[in-house]
Amino acid sequence: MTHTTSSRAGRWLRHGLFAAAMAAAVPAVQADSVPGMRGVEHFGFTVPDAQQAVDFFVGVMGCKAFFTIGPFGPFKDNWMKENLNVNPRAVIPVAHLVRCGNGTNFEIFEYTSPDQKTQPPKNSDVGGHHIAFYVDDLNAAMANMQAKGVKFLGEPHLFTEGPLKGLTWIYFMSPWGMQLELVTAPDGRGYEQTTGERLWDPRQ
């Protein structure tokens, strides 16, 4: 099911990703790092319906839900602005803590706010983002997810050169419009042949 990116636009995107990956492949020496910094503890994001998001990550992706917190607000003072940089009248009805396999935790927020934007950002927007999940067998993962109604964008793409050589990727969409991705690289990635340093890998 793999497909080599061959169009001009695809080559441009691929080469841009190569450059970004090359820059990230060898971590820079941090002479003045934060004392005791261990790594990313959680990744937080806001969804229109927190329970829908938890149901998707648990029921489709196989994640584990741990607990909920909240509600927070409404506050009569500026606590929300001063501490979270949101509208002072914003409210967090609930937030869920979820873990997906050997990865970081998700803190899934549901907000109400007078100035709330309800359209998720595209990857091309400032603040655009996506979450990638590593799978051992891309074809099996896609078949399982498609049977559960997941929409994939295009076909899988295989990097055939550069630091990501050997990695296959494909984007898919959550029910609320969040951009997500599956990746696999069973034989490793190209950059691993040129350095002993390694990007974080959920298989390890």
C-alpha positions as CSV (number, residue, x, y, z in Angstrom):
1,M,0.0,0.0,0.0
2,T,3.0,2.3,0.0
3,H,3.3,5.0,-2.6
4,T,6.4,7.0,-3.6
5,T,5.9,10.8,-3.7
6,S,6.6,11.8,-7.3
7,S,4.7,14.9,-8.2
8,R,6.6,18.3,-8.2
9,A,4.6,19.5,-5.2
10,G,5.2,16.2,-3.4
11,R,9.0,16.5,-4.1
12,W,9.0,20.0,-2.8
13,L,7.2,19.0,0.4
14,R,9.4,16.0,0.8
15,H,12.6,18.0,0.4
16,G,11.4,20.6,2.9
17,L,10.6,17.9,5.4
18,F,14.1,16.4,4.7
19,A,15.7,19.7,5.6
20,A,13.7,20.1,8.8
21,A,14.5,16.5,9.8
22,M,18.2,16.9,9.1
23,A,18.2,20.0,11.3
24,A,16.5,18.0,14.1
25,A,18.4,14.7,13.6
26,V,21.5,15.8,15.7
27,P,20.4,17.6,18.9
28,A,22.2,20.8,19.5
29,V,24.4,21.0,22.6
30,Q,22.5,23.0,25.2
31,A,25.1,24.8,27.3
32,D,22.4,26.5,29.4
33,S,19.5,24.0,29.6
34,V,16.7,24.1,32.2
35,P,18.1,22.3,35.3
36,G,16.6,18.9,35.7
37,M,14.5,18.9,32.5
38,R,13.6,15.3,31.6
39,G,11.3,15.7,28.6
40,V,7.7,16.3,27.5
41,E,5.3,15.3,30.3
42,H,2.1,16.0,28.4
43,F,0.6,17.7,25.3
44,G,-2.5,19.7,25.8
45,F,-5.1,20.6,23.2
46,T,-8.7,21.9,23.1
47,V,-11.6,20.1,21.4
48,P,-15.3,20.9,21.0
49,D,-16.4,17.9,22.9
50,A,-14.0,16.3,25.4
51,Q,-15.9,13.1,25.8
52,Q,-16.1,12.6,22.0
53,A,-12.3,13.0,21.9
54,V,-11.7,10.6,24.7
55,D,-14.0,8.0,23.1
56,F,-12.1,8.3,19.8
57,F,-8.6,8.0,21.3
58,V,-9.7,5.1,23.5
59,G,-12.1,3.3,21.2
60,V,-10.3,3.8,17.9
61,M,-6.6,4.4,18.8
62,G,-6.5,2.1,21.8
63,C,-5.4,4.7,24.3
64,K,-6.1,4.6,28.0
65,A,-8.2,7.2,29.9
66,F,-6.9,7.9,33.4
67,F,-9.0,10.7,35.1
68,T,-10.8,14.0,34.6
69,I,-10.3,17.4,36.3
70,G,-12.5,20.4,36.5
71,P,-14.6,22.4,36.2
72,F,-12.5,25.6,36.4
73,G,-14.5,28.9,36.4
74,P,-16.3,31.0,35.9
75,F,-14.2,33.5,37.8
76,K,-15.2,37.1,38.5
77,D,-11.6,38.3,38.5
78,N,-8.9,38.0,35.8
79,W,-7.5,34.6,37.0
80,M,-8.1,32.9,33.6
81,K,-6.3,35.8,31.8
82,E,-3.4,36.1,34.2
83,N,-2.7,32.3,34.5
84,L,-3.9,30.8,31.2
85,N,-3.8,33.8,28.8
86,V,-7.5,33.3,27.8
87,N,-10.6,35.5,28.1
88,P,-11.3,36.3,31.8
89,R,-14.8,34.8,31.4
90,A,-13.6,31.6,29.8
91,V,-14.6,28.4,31.5
92,I,-13.1,24.9,31.5
93,P,-16.0,22.5,32.1
94,V,-13.8,19.4,32.1
95,A,-10.3,18.1,31.0
96,H,-9.4,14.5,30.5
97,L,-5.9,12.9,31.0
98,V,-5.2,10.1,28.5
99,R,-2.1,8.1,27.6
100,C,-1.5,6.4,24.2
101,G,0.9,3.5,24.4
102,N,4.5,4.3,25.1
103,G,4.1,8.0,24.5
104,T,3.4,11.3,26.3
105,N,0.1,12.1,28.0
106,F,-2.7,14.0,26.4
107,E,-4.5,16.7,28.4
108,I,-7.8,17.1,26.5
109,F,-9.6,20.4,27.3
110,E,-13.1,21.5,26.6
111,Y,-13.6,25.3,26.9
112,T,-16.4,27.8,26.6
113,S,-15.3,31.4,26.0
114,P,-16.9,34.6,24.7
115,D,-14.2,34.9,22.0
116,Q,-13.8,31.3,21.2
117,K,-12.8,30.3,17.7
118,T,-14.5,27.0,16.8
119,Q,-12.7,26.1,13.5
120,P,-9.5,24.0,14.0
121,P,-6.3,25.4,12.5
122,K,-4.9,23.9,9.3
123,N,-1.3,22.8,9.3
124,S,-0.5,25.9,7.2
125,D,-2.0,28.2,9.9
126,V,0.2,29.7,12.7
127,G,-0.5,27.3,15.6
128,G,-1.3,24.5,13.2
129,H,-0.2,21.1,14.5
130,H,-0.7,17.3,14.2
131,I,0.0,14.3,16.4
132,A,1.7,11.2,14.8
133,F,1.2,7.7,16.1
134,Y,3.8,5.0,15.3
135,V,2.4,1.6,14.2
136,D,4.2,-1.7,13.5
137,D,2.1,-2.6,10.5
138,L,0.6,0.3,8.6
139,N,-1.7,-1.7,6.4
140,A,-3.2,-3.6,9.3
141,A,-3.6,-0.3,11.3
142,M,-5.3,1.4,8.4
143,A,-7.7,-1.5,7.7
144,N,-8.7,-1.6,11.4
145,M,-9.3,2.2,11.5
146,Q,-11.1,2.4,8.2
147,A,-13.5,-0.3,9.5
148,K,-14.2,2.1,12.4
149,G,-15.0,5.0,10.0
150,V,-11.7,6.9,10.0
151,K,-11.0,9.1,7.0
152,F,-7.5,9.0,5.6
153,L,-6.0,11.7,3.4
154,G,-4.6,10.3,0.1
155,E,-2.4,7.2,0.2
156,P,0.7,6.2,2.3
157,H,3.9,8.0,1.2
158,L,7.4,6.4,1.5
159,F,10.5,8.5,1.9
160,T,13.0,7.1,-0.5
161,E,16.0,9.3,0.3
162,G,17.4,11.7,2.9
163,P,17.3,11.5,6.7
164,L,13.7,10.1,6.7
165,K,14.4,7.3,4.2
166,G,12.5,4.2,5.1
167,L,9.6,6.1,6.9
168,T,6.1,5.7,5.5
169,W,3.4,8.2,6.6
170,I,-0.2,9.1,6.0
171,Y,-2.5,11.7,7.5
172,F,-6.0,11.1,8.9
173,M,-8.7,13.2,10.5
174,S,-10.4,13.0,13.8
175,P,-14.2,13.3,13.9
176,W,-13.9,16.9,15.1
177,G,-11.4,17.9,12.4
178,M,-8.0,17.5,14.2
179,Q,-5.1,16.4,11.9
180,L,-3.4,13.2,12.9
181,E,-0.9,10.9,11.3
182,L,0.3,7.3,11.2
183,V,4.0,6.5,10.6
184,T,6.1,3.4,10.4
185,A,9.7,2.7,9.8
186,P,10.4,-1.0,10.5
187,D,13.9,-0.9,9.0
188,G,14.9,2.4,10.6
189,R,15.4,5.9,9.0
190,G,18.2,7.2,6.9
191,Y,19.6,9.6,9.4
192,E,20.4,6.7,11.7
193,Q,23.2,5.7,9.3
194,T,25.1,9.0,9.9
195,T,24.9,9.5,13.7
196,G,24.8,7.7,16.9
197,E,22.2,10.2,18.2
198,R,18.5,9.2,18.0
199,L,15.2,10.9,17.9
200,W,12.7,9.7,20.5
201,D,11.1,6.5,19.4
202,P,8.0,4.9,21.1
203,R,9.4,1.4,20.4
204,Q,12.3,2.0,22.8
